[in-house]
Amino acid sequence: MPTHFSPQAIQFLRGLARNNRRDWFDARKQVYETELKAPLLALIEEINGEFMDFAPEHIRPPQKCMFRIYRDTRFSPDKTPYKKHISAWWARQGLEKKSGGGYYFHISGKELLIAAGVYMPEREQLLAIRNHLMEHHEEFRRLSKARNLKRLMGEFDGLRLTRPPKGFPKEHPAMDLIACRQWGVSITLPAETAIKPTLRKEIVSRFRAAAPLIEFLNRPLTAQAEKPPYRIDFF
């Protein structure tokens, strides 16, 4: 039977949202371990198996995909210790430290969010994707408007700047894409989706639909990563 979560897992997340304290969590840590963490790792492993068919370069150990539930509060005014959701992220092999285009989902007491794309890229990646779009924007438009992708993930979300980025021609036909700060698609489903045996199918069908878009976004980044380091030879 495919992995999914129990009603108790959703109840735990809803309780955590109301009681985001260490004493509350510690008293229920065993529930987190058995009803959330263990099924999440098993689900990631199952999705890895599905990736063999359409995104083998994104297969990673489950422990590397799963995000910790503990928040980093060092630089945040919000000192609540825990995230209100459990989540997983599949970066492309070779881009793990730089992120690049990948696949993501999280489950909270309110929703199941499924997403794919490039989010908050560093400066070099941002520039590489924008340059790539200048030459290949028609391909990107075709991929982002694919019928199956729109049906399963909705419209492309670009988080556009209010003005063209510096150094790019304002009149370029791809400026609406170049002016984006991220490129991706996402959909929000009811939290109850996570307790159904169809959970893996719900996630994988959307990841599969987004795969051509992710491959496009990673293309300039993998080429960039494969460049040999600059070297000075002394004679």
ABEGO torsion letter per residue (X at the ends): XBBBBBAAAAAAAAAAAABBBAAAAAAAAAAAAAAAAAAAAAAAAAAAAAAAAABAAABBBAAAABBBABBBAAABABABABBABBBBBBBBBGAAAAGEBBBBBBBBAABBBBBBEBBGBBAAAAAAAAAAAAAAAAAAAAAAABAAAAAAAEBBBAGBBABBBBGBBAABAAAAAAABABBBBBBBBBAAAAABAAAAAAAAAAAAAAAAAAAAAAAAAAAAAABBBBBBBBX
